[in-house]
Amino acid sequence: MSYGSVRPRLKSDVAEFWNAEPCGSRYLGDLLEFDCHAAERYRLEPHIPHFARFSSSAGLRVLEIGVGMGADYEQWLKVGADATGVDLSANSLARAQARCERSGLKPDLRLADAENLPFPNGTFDVVYSYGVMHHSPDTERCLHEAWRILKPGATVRIMLYHHASLTGLMLWLRYGVWRGQSLKRCVYERLESPGTKSFSKREVMKMMSHFDDVRIEQVFSPGDLLLHRPSSRFQSGGYRLVWKLFPRKLLSRVARRWGLFLLITARKGCAQV
């Protein structure tokens, strides 16, 4: 699939999408209920703390690419990491700033593009990006930028969307099959912001060939098992019935290879600069 011809417009569309609805904002009763947002995030995705390794990051220079409303970014600061966060959405950054200041923390948050990060080579001990780079028009460039700004021997932790997934299959059955679309194209048009991509494990390994010790763990997303609260597009009676009757336990046992989330860890080689 070629993305180059739509790239300039697509990037602004992605920013507008997340400005209008910062990730997780549906879980806020009001704009300052950040504790509710964090509690719901880690209930739905309990693997995050282990994957991110917040607790072992004190004193490390950390960059989070795509902070959203700052639930994870706040954790870096709380454990004593020297953490910087970037995002393409000014609205998301404003909420992350408010969240950290409300907790008495001093954030370092910047409006920046993951394809062109404003940091020198070899700056960070950890680069973390959870569910962000697949929204970029050029995911591979984002990965190269992450590699560039890591110190030799340092670690990257990234979540990317997997192809194929239960989430993608459900979107395809609802929107794509009747239009003759591929599953990937349906995800590209229908999953979250415009131009969202998904990758096979082989594609991930190819994109990350310049990293060492690449490891991939696959897990279900809340969307795969319809555990999350439906967005505004899925509020009809029919959708509510699907959410209620969805066979979560069965799919959890028999469809593990169809999980949406790829939890990727890798290292920049010690001899590389």
KOLDREN-999409 format. One record per residue: y, z, x of N, C-alpha, C in turn; residue number from 0. Coordinates in Angstrom, 2 decimals. Last residue first. Example, Ala and Ser with C-alpha at 12.3 -4.5 7.8 and 13.67 -1.06 7.14 Angstrom:
BEGIN
ATOM,-2.25,7.08,12.85,-1.06,7.14,13.67,0.03,7.87,12.90,1
ATOM,-5.69,7.80,13.19,-4.50,7.80,12.30,-3.30,7.80,13.20,0
***
This chain:
BEGIN
ATOM,4.49,16.51,26.51,5.89,16.88,26.34,6.56,15.90,25.40,272
ATOM,1.22,17.85,27.19,2.10,16.88,26.53,3.50,17.41,26.39,271
ATOM,-0.58,19.64,28.09,-0.02,18.75,29.10,1.01,17.77,28.52,270
ATOM,-1.43,20.95,25.82,-0.62,21.70,26.80,0.02,20.79,27.83,269
ATOM,-1.17,19.23,22.69,-1.82,19.45,23.98,-0.89,20.09,25.00,268
ATOM,-0.60,20.85,19.70,-0.05,19.90,20.66,-0.63,20.22,22.03,267
ATOM,-3.07,21.22,17.16,-2.35,21.76,18.32,-1.79,20.61,19.14,266
ATOM,-3.60,21.91,13.65,-3.76,21.12,14.87,-2.88,21.72,15.96,265
ATOM,-4.77,22.10,10.31,-4.25,22.78,11.49,-4.53,21.92,12.72,264
ATOM,-4.44,21.52,6.93,-4.63,20.90,8.24,-4.01,21.77,9.32,263
ATOM,-5.80,21.38,3.91,-5.14,22.36,4.77,-5.45,21.96,6.22,262
ATOM,-5.44,19.36,1.25,-6.01,19.35,2.59,-5.18,20.28,3.46,261
ATOM,-5.91,19.60,-2.22,-5.21,20.11,-1.05,-6.05,19.95,0.22,260
ATOM,-7.51,18.68,-4.33,-6.28,17.94,-3.98,-5.70,18.35,-2.64,259
ATOM,-11.08,18.30,-4.39,-9.89,19.14,-4.33,-8.68,18.35,-3.83,258
ATOM,-13.49,17.04,-4.48,-12.40,16.42,-5.21,-11.16,17.30,-5.25,257
ATOM,-15.52,18.44,-3.44,-15.00,17.36,-2.60,-13.83,16.63,-3.26,256
ATOM,-16.24,20.18,-5.52,-15.44,20.68,-4.40,-14.84,19.55,-3.55,255
ATOM,-17.51,20.07,-8.01,-16.53,19.03,-7.64,-15.66,19.43,-6.45,254
ATOM,-19.16,22.11,-8.89,-19.77,20.79,-8.65,-18.79,19.76,-8.11,253
ATOM,-17.75,24.54,-9.21,-19.05,24.54,-8.55,-19.48,23.14,-8.11,252
ATOM,-15.44,23.92,-10.56,-15.33,24.68,-9.31,-16.62,24.64,-8.52,251
ATOM,-16.43,22.79,-12.88,-15.85,21.91,-11.86,-15.70,22.63,-10.52,250
ATOM,-17.26,25.16,-14.22,-18.21,24.10,-13.89,-17.68,23.22,-12.76,249
ATOM,-14.83,26.53,-14.51,-15.94,27.13,-13.76,-16.94,26.08,-13.33,248
ATOM,-13.22,24.76,-16.11,-12.85,25.16,-14.75,-14.03,25.67,-13.93,247
ATOM,-13.06,22.67,-18.36,-14.26,23.34,-17.79,-14.06,23.77,-16.33,246
ATOM,-10.49,23.24,-20.77,-10.86,22.61,-19.50,-12.01,23.37,-18.83,245
ATOM,-9.41,24.25,-23.08,-10.84,23.93,-23.08,-11.34,23.38,-21.75,244
ATOM,-6.65,24.63,-22.59,-7.47,25.74,-23.08,-8.95,25.48,-22.88,243
ATOM,-5.69,22.15,-21.81,-5.55,23.28,-20.89,-6.50,24.42,-21.29,242
ATOM,-6.21,20.74,-24.20,-6.90,20.38,-22.96,-6.86,21.53,-21.97,241
ATOM,-4.35,22.01,-25.88,-5.77,22.14,-26.16,-6.60,21.79,-24.92,240
ATOM,-1.96,21.16,-24.75,-2.26,22.60,-24.76,-3.75,22.85,-25.03,239
ATOM,-2.13,18.43,-25.27,-2.19,18.91,-23.89,-2.52,20.39,-23.84,238
ATOM,-1.87,18.48,-28.08,-3.05,17.91,-27.45,-3.22,18.40,-26.02,237
ATOM,0.68,19.54,-28.49,-0.49,20.28,-28.92,-1.77,19.79,-28.27,236
ATOM,2.74,19.00,-25.51,2.28,18.71,-26.87,1.04,19.53,-27.20,235
ATOM,3.60,19.28,-22.92,3.81,20.41,-23.83,3.32,20.16,-25.25,234
ATOM,4.03,17.91,-20.36,2.72,18.20,-20.94,2.79,19.40,-21.88,233
ATOM,6.48,17.66,-19.20,5.84,16.42,-19.67,4.55,16.69,-20.44,232
ATOM,7.19,20.14,-18.26,7.82,19.69,-19.50,7.17,18.42,-20.05,231
ATOM,4.02,21.40,-17.00,5.43,21.03,-16.88,5.93,20.51,-18.22,230
ATOM,1.84,24.18,-17.62,2.17,22.76,-17.77,3.68,22.53,-17.63,229
ATOM,1.00,26.47,-15.09,1.72,26.29,-16.34,2.10,24.83,-16.47,228
ATOM,-2.25,26.05,-13.56,-0.81,26.21,-13.54,-0.22,26.08,-14.94,227
ATOM,-4.85,25.35,-13.79,-4.55,26.79,-13.76,-3.05,27.06,-13.87,226
ATOM,-6.30,22.92,-13.72,-5.33,23.22,-14.78,-5.09,24.72,-14.91,225
ATOM,-7.65,22.31,-11.48,-8.36,23.15,-12.45,-7.48,23.54,-13.63,224
ATOM,-5.81,20.75,-10.11,-7.18,20.28,-10.25,-7.92,21.01,-11.36,223
ATOM,-3.51,22.38,-10.05,-3.56,21.22,-10.94,-4.96,20.67,-11.14,222
ATOM,-4.04,24.24,-8.06,-3.98,24.70,-9.45,-4.06,23.55,-10.44,221
ATOM,-6.40,22.52,-5.88,-5.05,22.91,-6.27,-5.09,23.52,-7.66,220
ATOM,-9.20,23.36,-3.84,-8.64,22.94,-5.11,-7.17,23.34,-5.20,219
ATOM,-9.37,22.35,-0.37,-9.42,23.35,-1.45,-8.87,22.73,-2.72,218
ATOM,-10.57,21.65,2.86,-10.23,21.12,1.54,-10.39,22.20,0.48,217
ATOM,-9.42,21.72,6.15,-10.14,22.45,5.09,-9.65,21.93,3.75,216
ATOM,-9.52,20.31,9.30,-9.14,20.10,7.90,-10.04,20.93,7.00,215
ATOM,-8.15,20.19,12.55,-9.14,20.76,11.64,-8.62,20.66,10.21,214
ATOM,-7.68,18.91,15.72,-7.32,18.76,14.31,-8.46,19.27,13.44,213
ATOM,-7.40,19.14,18.58,-8.08,20.16,17.76,-7.69,20.10,16.29,212
ATOM,-4.21,17.54,19.18,-5.52,18.02,19.62,-6.09,18.99,18.58,211
ATOM,-2.38,14.60,18.12,-2.63,16.05,18.16,-4.02,16.33,18.71,210
ATOM,-2.48,11.91,17.85,-1.76,12.41,19.03,-1.85,13.93,19.14,209
ATOM,-3.67,11.41,15.41,-4.46,11.16,16.61,-3.79,11.68,17.88,208
ATOM,-2.86,11.66,12.80,-2.67,12.79,13.70,-3.44,12.64,15.00,207
ATOM,-3.59,9.40,11.43,-2.16,9.69,11.56,-1.89,10.78,12.59,206
ATOM,-6.40,9.73,11.57,-5.75,8.60,12.24,-4.27,8.87,12.46,205
ATOM,-6.78,11.98,9.98,-7.17,12.02,11.39,-6.52,10.89,12.17,204
ATOM,-5.90,10.96,7.51,-5.20,12.07,8.15,-5.53,12.11,9.64,203
ATOM,-7.85,9.04,7.01,-6.46,8.63,7.18,-5.64,9.72,7.87,202
ATOM,-10.08,10.70,6.71,-10.05,9.72,7.80,-8.62,9.25,8.07,201
ATOM,-9.42,12.07,4.40,-9.51,12.80,5.66,-9.47,11.85,6.86,200
ATOM,-7.02,10.14,2.51,-8.38,10.56,2.83,-8.36,11.35,4.13,199
ATOM,-4.06,11.09,0.78,-4.72,10.57,1.96,-6.17,11.02,2.02,198
ATOM,-1.25,10.22,-1.30,-2.45,11.02,-1.04,-3.27,10.31,0.02,197
ATOM,2.28,10.41,-2.09,1.10,9.76,-1.52,-0.06,10.76,-1.39,196
ATOM,4.87,9.80,-4.36,3.97,10.80,-3.78,2.67,10.13,-3.32,195
ATOM,6.91,8.27,-5.56,6.39,7.89,-4.25,5.49,8.90,-3.59,194
ATOM,8.88,10.75,-7.22,8.50,9.34,-7.04,7.96,9.09,-5.63,193
ATOM,7.30,14.04,-7.50,8.43,13.15,-7.23,7.97,11.71,-7.03,192
ATOM,4.39,14.39,-9.47,5.60,15.01,-8.96,6.66,13.96,-8.66,191
ATOM,2.58,11.63,-9.89,2.39,13.02,-9.44,3.68,13.52,-8.79,190
ATOM,3.10,8.93,-10.56,3.05,9.94,-11.61,2.98,11.39,-11.13,189
ATOM,3.06,7.00,-8.53,4.06,6.89,-9.59,4.17,8.13,-10.47,188
ATOM,0.99,7.82,-6.84,2.28,7.42,-6.26,3.39,7.42,-7.31,187
ATOM,-1.11,8.05,-8.64,-0.58,9.25,-8.00,0.83,8.96,-7.47,186
ATOM,-1.43,5.28,-9.12,-1.09,6.17,-10.22,-0.52,7.48,-9.69,185
ATOM,-2.21,4.37,-6.64,-0.94,3.91,-7.19,-0.48,4.80,-8.33,184
ATOM,-4.70,5.64,-6.38,-3.61,5.95,-5.45,-2.25,5.54,-6.00,183
ATOM,-6.15,4.42,-8.44,-5.89,5.85,-8.50,-4.73,6.23,-7.57,182
ATOM,-4.68,1.28,-9.50,-5.57,2.08,-8.67,-5.21,3.55,-8.81,181
ATOM,-4.23,0.05,-12.84,-3.72,0.61,-11.59,-4.85,1.27,-10.80,180
ATOM,-4.64,-1.02,-15.37,-5.27,-1.66,-14.25,-4.79,-1.17,-12.90,179
ATOM,-3.71,0.39,-17.45,-2.77,-0.55,-16.85,-3.36,-1.27,-15.65,178
ATOM,-5.64,2.15,-18.13,-5.30,1.15,-19.14,-4.33,0.10,-18.60,177
ATOM,-5.69,3.82,-15.89,-6.85,2.99,-16.19,-6.50,1.87,-17.17,176
ATOM,-3.24,5.37,-15.72,-3.50,4.22,-14.88,-4.59,3.28,-15.32,175
ATOM,-2.89,7.63,-17.42,-1.83,6.63,-17.28,-2.27,5.32,-16.62,174
ATOM,-5.25,9.17,-17.72,-4.18,9.24,-18.72,-3.23,8.05,-18.64,173
ATOM,-6.81,8.56,-15.53,-7.40,8.40,-16.86,-6.32,8.40,-17.94,172
ATOM,-4.96,9.25,-13.51,-5.42,7.88,-13.64,-6.02,7.62,-15.03,171
ATOM,-4.73,12.00,-13.85,-3.55,11.15,-14.02,-3.95,9.70,-14.25,170
ATOM,-7.38,12.71,-13.23,-6.83,12.99,-14.56,-5.59,12.15,-14.84,169
ATOM,-7.52,11.86,-10.54,-8.40,11.26,-11.54,-7.86,11.50,-12.95,168
ATOM,-5.65,13.56,-9.30,-5.44,12.12,-9.33,-6.27,11.43,-10.40,167
ATOM,-7.00,16.01,-9.75,-5.65,15.79,-10.26,-5.36,14.30,-10.37,166
ATOM,-9.35,15.60,-8.31,-9.42,15.77,-9.77,-8.06,15.53,-10.40,165
ATOM,-8.85,13.00,-5.81,-8.84,14.38,-6.31,-9.02,14.41,-7.81,164
ATOM,-9.80,11.12,-2.85,-9.43,11.22,-4.26,-9.58,12.66,-4.74,163
ATOM,-6.96,12.21,-1.21,-7.48,11.12,-2.05,-8.99,11.02,-1.80,162
ATOM,-4.88,15.09,-1.01,-6.12,14.38,-0.72,-6.38,13.27,-1.72,161
ATOM,-1.75,16.01,0.36,-2.59,15.72,-0.80,-3.75,14.79,-0.42,160
ATOM,-1.40,18.45,3.01,-1.18,17.12,2.44,-2.13,16.92,1.26,159
ATOM,-0.07,21.08,4.79,-0.87,20.72,3.62,-0.42,19.35,3.13,158
ATOM,-0.19,22.17,8.15,0.35,21.24,7.16,-0.61,21.11,5.99,157
ATOM,0.71,23.53,11.07,-0.07,23.85,9.87,0.56,23.10,8.71,156
ATOM,0.58,23.30,14.61,1.12,22.79,13.36,0.16,23.15,12.23,155
ATOM,1.24,25.10,17.62,0.39,24.81,16.46,1.19,24.24,15.30,154
ATOM,1.45,24.50,21.24,1.83,25.12,19.97,1.08,24.49,18.80,153
ATOM,1.00,23.17,23.59,0.07,24.23,23.25,0.34,24.89,21.91,152
ATOM,4.43,22.48,24.05,3.05,22.21,24.46,2.14,23.43,24.20,151
ATOM,6.34,23.02,21.03,6.10,23.29,22.45,4.68,22.86,22.81,150
ATOM,7.33,20.51,18.68,6.44,21.60,19.09,6.46,21.77,20.61,149
ATOM,8.72,18.23,18.23,9.51,19.46,18.35,8.65,20.68,18.67,148
ATOM,6.73,16.20,18.08,7.80,16.14,19.07,8.47,17.49,19.29,147
ATOM,5.15,16.88,15.84,4.57,16.91,17.20,5.67,16.99,18.26,146
ATOM,7.04,16.38,13.84,6.48,17.73,14.01,5.88,17.89,15.40,145
ATOM,7.35,13.64,14.21,8.48,14.53,14.44,8.01,15.97,14.64,144
ATOM,4.82,12.77,13.44,5.27,12.55,14.82,6.45,13.45,15.17,143
ATOM,4.93,13.48,10.76,3.94,14.11,11.64,4.31,13.93,13.10,142
ATOM,6.94,11.76,9.86,7.11,13.22,9.76,6.16,13.95,10.70,141
ATOM,5.67,9.31,10.26,6.83,9.65,11.08,7.12,11.15,11.03,140
ATOM,3.73,9.50,8.24,3.31,9.46,9.64,4.47,9.77,10.58,139
ATOM,5.27,9.39,5.91,4.57,10.62,6.26,4.16,10.64,7.72,138
ATOM,7.78,8.00,4.76,7.04,7.74,6.00,6.40,9.04,6.49,137
ATOM,8.82,8.98,2.35,8.41,7.58,2.44,7.57,7.28,3.67,136
ATOM,7.47,12.20,1.47,8.34,11.39,2.31,7.89,9.93,2.31,135
ATOM,5.53,13.58,0.20,6.63,13.09,-0.62,7.59,12.21,0.17,134
ATOM,3.85,14.46,2.15,3.36,13.35,1.32,4.41,12.85,0.34,133
ATOM,5.20,16.68,3.19,5.29,15.41,3.89,4.75,14.23,3.10,132
ATOM,4.65,18.92,1.42,5.97,18.30,1.54,5.91,16.88,2.08,131
ATOM,2.73,21.01,1.46,2.91,20.16,0.29,4.21,19.40,0.27,130
ATOM,4.13,22.84,3.83,3.12,23.00,2.79,3.46,22.12,1.58,129
ATOM,4.39,23.16,7.14,4.90,22.33,6.05,3.84,22.26,4.96,128
ATOM,5.32,24.49,10.23,4.58,24.71,8.98,5.22,23.85,7.89,127
ATOM,5.01,24.83,13.61,5.62,24.01,12.56,4.72,24.10,11.35,126
ATOM,5.47,27.20,16.14,4.73,26.85,14.93,5.60,25.91,14.09,125
ATOM,7.17,27.22,18.31,5.79,27.69,18.50,4.89,27.29,17.34,124
ATOM,9.61,24.65,19.08,8.97,25.61,18.19,7.53,25.96,18.61,123
ATOM,10.71,22.70,20.86,11.51,23.85,20.44,10.68,24.97,19.82,122
ATOM,10.13,20.08,21.96,9.51,21.31,22.47,10.24,22.59,22.10,121
ATOM,13.20,18.30,21.64,11.76,18.31,21.93,11.32,19.71,22.38,120
ATOM,15.71,19.67,19.39,15.24,19.08,20.65,13.71,19.11,20.76,119
ATOM,16.34,18.74,15.97,15.96,19.74,16.96,15.47,19.04,18.22,118
ATOM,16.63,17.56,13.30,17.75,17.77,14.23,17.49,18.85,15.28,117
ATOM,14.26,15.04,12.38,14.59,16.46,12.50,15.65,16.71,13.58,116
ATOM,13.56,12.78,10.48,14.54,12.78,11.58,15.06,14.21,11.77,115
ATOM,11.82,13.20,8.46,11.58,12.03,9.29,12.50,11.98,10.51,114
ATOM,12.83,15.34,7.08,11.63,15.57,7.90,11.30,14.38,8.79,113
ATOM,16.23,15.97,7.06,15.21,15.00,6.70,14.02,15.17,7.64,112
ATOM,18.10,18.84,5.92,17.61,17.92,6.94,16.46,17.09,6.40,111
ATOM,20.03,21.61,5.65,19.73,20.36,4.95,19.33,19.32,6.00,110
ATOM,18.73,24.76,6.69,19.53,23.57,6.97,19.06,22.40,6.10,109
ATOM,18.84,28.24,7.34,18.40,27.15,6.47,19.33,25.96,6.63,108
ATOM,18.07,31.11,8.33,18.62,29.96,9.04,18.09,28.72,8.32,107
ATOM,18.75,34.27,6.70,18.04,33.00,6.87,18.81,32.00,7.73,106
ATOM,18.38,37.47,6.92,19.39,36.52,7.39,18.71,35.18,7.67,105
ATOM,17.71,39.76,4.19,17.31,38.96,5.34,18.42,37.96,5.69,104
ATOM,17.85,41.21,1.84,18.49,41.75,3.03,18.14,41.01,4.31,103
ATOM,16.94,39.97,-0.38,15.99,40.85,0.31,16.58,41.45,1.59,102
ATOM,19.05,38.34,-1.01,18.71,39.41,-1.97,17.75,40.42,-1.34,101
ATOM,18.84,36.52,1.04,19.95,37.46,1.07,19.69,38.62,0.12,100
ATOM,16.58,35.09,0.12,16.53,35.83,1.38,17.63,36.88,1.45,99
ATOM,17.52,33.97,-2.33,16.31,34.80,-2.28,16.29,35.67,-1.03,98
ATOM,19.70,32.42,-1.51,19.90,33.57,-2.40,18.72,34.52,-2.36,97
ATOM,18.30,30.49,0.02,19.33,31.34,0.63,19.55,32.59,-0.19,96
ATOM,16.73,29.30,-1.96,16.08,30.00,-0.84,17.06,30.93,-0.14,95
ATOM,18.77,28.18,-3.49,17.92,29.23,-4.07,17.18,30.00,-2.98,94
ATOM,19.80,26.34,-1.68,20.68,27.36,-2.24,19.86,28.51,-2.84,93
ATOM,17.59,24.69,-1.24,18.10,25.51,-0.15,19.00,26.63,-0.67,92
ATOM,17.41,23.42,-3.75,16.33,24.29,-3.28,16.81,25.22,-2.18,91
ATOM,19.80,21.98,-3.67,19.60,22.98,-4.72,18.49,23.95,-4.31,90
ATOM,19.41,20.17,-1.60,20.44,21.20,-1.45,20.25,22.32,-2.47,89
ATOM,16.49,18.95,-0.31,17.12,19.33,-1.57,18.12,20.46,-1.37,88
ATOM,15.22,18.69,2.04,16.03,17.55,1.64,16.84,17.85,0.38,87
ATOM,15.15,21.45,4.34,14.75,20.82,3.09,15.70,19.66,2.82,86
ATOM,14.08,23.89,6.75,14.82,22.69,6.37,14.29,22.17,5.04,85
ATOM,14.38,26.99,8.49,13.83,26.21,7.39,14.71,25.02,7.09,84
ATOM,13.34,29.06,11.17,14.30,28.11,10.64,13.62,27.33,9.53,83
ATOM,12.60,32.32,12.36,12.24,31.19,11.50,13.46,30.38,11.06,82
ATOM,11.14,34.31,14.19,12.44,33.65,14.37,12.33,32.30,13.66,81
ATOM,9.37,36.83,12.36,9.42,35.53,13.04,10.87,35.07,13.16,80
ATOM,9.08,39.22,10.95,9.79,39.22,12.22,9.72,37.94,13.01,79
ATOM,8.08,39.28,8.45,7.17,39.75,9.51,7.83,39.71,10.89,78
ATOM,10.20,38.25,6.95,9.77,39.64,6.73,8.87,40.16,7.85,77
ATOM,10.33,35.58,7.71,11.39,36.50,8.10,10.94,37.95,7.99,76
ATOM,7.98,34.57,6.52,8.19,34.47,7.97,9.22,35.49,8.44,75
ATOM,8.54,35.06,3.80,7.46,35.79,4.46,7.59,35.73,5.99,74
ATOM,10.54,33.22,3.22,10.87,34.65,3.19,9.80,35.47,3.92,73
ATOM,9.03,30.88,3.24,10.03,31.11,4.29,10.42,32.58,4.37,72
ATOM,7.55,31.09,0.89,6.88,31.20,2.18,7.88,31.51,3.29,71
ATOM,9.74,30.93,-0.97,8.72,31.99,-1.05,8.02,32.19,0.29,70
ATOM,11.83,28.97,-1.12,11.80,29.95,-0.05,10.76,31.04,-0.12,69
ATOM,12.01,26.82,-2.77,12.80,28.00,-3.15,12.57,29.17,-2.20,68
ATOM,11.56,24.57,-0.11,11.62,24.76,-1.55,12.50,25.94,-1.90,67
ATOM,11.30,23.99,2.58,11.19,25.39,2.17,11.14,25.57,0.66,66
ATOM,10.51,21.80,4.54,10.40,21.79,3.09,10.24,23.19,2.53,65
ATOM,9.15,23.09,7.31,9.68,21.82,6.81,9.43,21.75,5.32,64
ATOM,9.83,25.82,9.23,9.20,25.40,7.98,9.90,24.15,7.48,63
ATOM,9.33,26.75,12.52,10.07,25.84,11.65,9.24,25.58,10.41,62
ATOM,9.50,29.62,14.57,8.82,28.90,13.49,9.79,27.95,12.80,61
ATOM,8.81,31.38,17.29,9.83,30.43,16.83,9.15,29.49,15.86,60
ATOM,7.56,34.72,16.96,7.38,33.29,17.20,8.54,32.48,16.65,59
ATOM,7.91,37.36,16.21,8.46,36.93,17.48,8.31,35.45,17.79,58
ATOM,5.03,37.39,14.21,6.20,38.14,14.70,6.62,37.63,16.07,57
ATOM,2.79,36.24,13.11,3.86,35.36,13.57,5.10,36.09,14.07,56
ATOM,0.66,37.21,11.70,0.53,37.14,13.16,1.66,36.32,13.80,55
ATOM,1.22,37.02,9.01,1.12,38.36,9.60,1.03,38.34,11.12,54
ATOM,1.12,34.27,8.28,2.40,34.99,8.35,2.28,36.23,9.22,53
ATOM,-0.77,32.20,8.20,-0.86,33.26,9.20,0.50,33.94,9.40,52
ATOM,-1.22,30.06,6.47,0.06,30.14,7.18,0.03,31.13,8.34,51
ATOM,-3.84,30.70,5.56,-3.56,29.42,6.20,-2.29,29.48,7.03,50
ATOM,-3.48,33.24,4.44,-4.44,33.06,5.54,-4.16,31.77,6.30,49
ATOM,-1.52,32.68,2.43,-1.26,33.63,3.54,-2.21,33.47,4.71,48
ATOM,-2.90,30.60,0.78,-1.69,30.35,1.57,-1.49,31.37,2.69,47
ATOM,-5.02,31.09,-0.90,-5.34,30.70,0.47,-4.10,30.61,1.36,46
ATOM,-4.16,31.47,-3.49,-4.39,32.67,-2.65,-4.74,32.35,-1.20,45
ATOM,-2.48,30.13,-5.57,-2.88,29.55,-4.30,-3.11,30.68,-3.28,44
ATOM,-1.93,31.70,-7.78,-2.51,30.39,-7.99,-3.07,29.78,-6.71,43
ATOM,-0.87,33.95,-6.51,-2.00,34.10,-7.43,-2.71,32.76,-7.61,42
ATOM,1.25,32.92,-5.12,0.11,33.41,-4.34,-1.09,33.76,-5.22,41
ATOM,2.93,32.14,-7.30,2.53,31.19,-6.25,1.28,31.66,-5.54,40
ATOM,3.35,34.51,-8.67,2.60,33.44,-9.32,2.11,32.42,-8.29,39
ATOM,4.84,35.94,-6.76,3.57,36.48,-7.26,2.72,35.39,-7.90,38
ATOM,7.10,34.27,-6.47,6.19,34.48,-5.34,4.83,34.99,-5.82,37
ATOM,8.22,34.46,-9.08,7.85,33.17,-8.51,6.84,33.34,-7.38,36
ATOM,8.75,37.17,-9.27,7.80,36.56,-10.21,7.31,35.23,-9.66,35
ATOM,10.69,37.40,-7.29,9.43,38.13,-7.14,8.36,37.55,-8.06,34
ATOM,12.84,35.96,-8.28,12.07,35.41,-7.17,10.75,36.13,-6.97,33
ATOM,14.65,35.62,-10.50,13.36,36.29,-10.60,12.41,35.78,-9.52,32
ATOM,17.05,34.31,-10.66,16.90,35.30,-9.61,15.59,36.07,-9.68,31
ATOM,17.24,32.59,-12.81,17.33,32.02,-11.47,17.08,33.01,-10.36,30
ATOM,14.67,33.73,-15.04,16.04,33.36,-14.76,16.10,33.01,-13.28,29
ATOM,11.95,33.28,-14.93,12.55,33.61,-16.22,14.05,33.40,-16.17,28
ATOM,10.28,30.84,-13.12,11.41,31.77,-13.11,11.88,32.02,-14.54,27
ATOM,8.41,28.89,-13.07,7.92,30.26,-13.14,9.04,31.29,-13.09,26
ATOM,9.65,26.50,-12.66,9.16,26.75,-14.02,8.65,28.18,-14.20,25
ATOM,10.12,26.32,-9.98,11.18,26.89,-10.81,10.74,27.14,-12.24,24
ATOM,8.31,25.14,-8.27,8.02,26.48,-8.74,9.05,27.05,-9.69,23
ATOM,10.64,23.16,-6.59,9.22,23.46,-6.75,9.01,24.92,-7.15,22
ATOM,13.52,22.37,-8.56,12.92,22.88,-7.32,11.50,23.38,-7.57,21
ATOM,14.54,19.97,-10.29,13.50,20.97,-10.57,12.87,21.43,-9.27,20
ATOM,16.72,18.56,-9.21,16.68,18.82,-10.65,15.67,19.91,-11.00,19
ATOM,16.05,18.39,-6.54,17.29,19.07,-6.91,17.28,19.45,-8.38,18
ATOM,13.76,16.88,-6.72,13.61,18.29,-6.35,14.91,19.07,-6.54,17
ATOM,14.91,14.39,-7.54,13.83,15.01,-8.31,13.76,16.50,-8.01,16
ATOM,16.71,13.82,-5.48,17.22,14.06,-6.83,16.17,14.77,-7.69,15
ATOM,14.94,13.36,-3.34,15.90,14.46,-3.28,16.42,14.82,-4.66,14
ATOM,13.64,11.07,-4.34,12.87,12.29,-4.06,13.80,13.50,-4.03,13
ATOM,15.76,9.25,-4.40,15.08,9.62,-5.65,14.28,10.91,-5.48,12
ATOM,16.31,8.99,-1.70,17.31,9.63,-2.56,16.71,10.04,-3.89,11
ATOM,13.92,7.70,-0.95,14.25,9.00,-0.37,15.30,9.72,-1.21,10
ATOM,14.01,5.28,-2.38,12.98,6.27,-2.68,13.36,7.65,-2.14,9
ATOM,16.01,3.77,-1.23,16.21,4.29,-2.57,15.23,5.42,-2.87,8
ATOM,14.74,3.22,1.32,16.06,3.86,1.22,16.31,4.48,-0.15,7
ATOM,12.00,2.12,0.58,12.22,3.36,1.28,13.61,3.95,1.12,6
ATOM,10.99,-0.12,-0.50,11.64,0.81,-1.43,12.13,2.07,-0.73,5
ATOM,9.79,-1.51,1.57,10.85,-2.16,0.84,11.60,-1.22,-0.10,4
ATOM,7.69,0.19,2.59,8.91,-0.06,3.34,10.06,-0.60,2.51,3
ATOM,5.24,0.62,1.52,6.32,1.44,0.98,7.68,1.04,1.56,2
ATOM,2.19,-0.87,0.58,3.40,-0.98,1.39,4.53,-0.20,0.72,1
ATOM,-1.19,0.00,0.85,0.00,0.00,0.00,1.24,0.00,0.88,0
***
